Amino acid sequence: MLYIIGLGLADERDITVKGLEAVRASERVYLEAYTSILMVDKQRLEEYYGREVAIAHRETVESCSDEILRDADKVDVSFLVVGDPYGATTHTDLVLRAREKGVRVQTIHNASIMNAVGATGLQLYNFGQTVSIVFFTENWRPDSFYQRIAENAALGLHTLCLLDIKVREQTMENLMRGRQIFEPPRYMSVSLAAQQLLEVEAARGGGACAEDTLAVGVARVGSADQLIRAGTLRQMADYDFGVPLHSLVLVGHRLHDLEADLLREHAIDLATLDAVLERDYKIGSR
């Protein structure tokens, strides 16, 4: 059996009871380590789970899945994913490969940022398409996400922006020379994401993510030091949310009064937030 197990968002204790039982019964345990991260290291997981955990990097999962699936038709193997297992298409591909080999698959779900973003006070059924914001480089500044943000905005829907993670990245020189030397991990901040959105808005000019667009930044959701702040996109660009992981929400105009009340509790500056709510959402201060 191949178990695909969601770990939740924060630490080793977020795994479900069902997931923990599967891990402890497995002959091999792999931790996917490139679409997201927990806020604890592998050693903490091993101590709590009572099992050795092997790190599965992107190249392992996408190119060497046969090793993960080895003998999984005879023994139990666990594949651990931060958040929920189906937050990334890579894991769907692993399931398909397992079934092609006649390996039974059981998925054990958990919380992910896709539902935990409700901690902002924004109602989940008022969210539209989710987008990903990647690190810009000198020669690559993709903005295809802008159209989806604009489509959500036209319907009055919120947009969850998932922010880029870079792990085991190589410089072009090391890649060309075949040297297994990797750059330090990088995790996009709310501040940088907001700056890039404003750059794209300046080029596109559609008003989907302007300086005074209402936004909510979140950091370390699910942990004891979870942080939520609401304000304009310009305020987000200047605000320090601390250590990763971060996500960003652009607030649509289909905003309920109760959602606005909860956003006020997280305001970077209440006067500014109230002004935007009254001007753009016709929601007066209380």
Summary of the structure (lengths in Angstrom):
residues: 286
radius of gyration: 20.6
end to end distance: 55.6
largest distance: 63.0
contacts: 933
relative contact order: 0.13
helix: 40%
strand: 20%
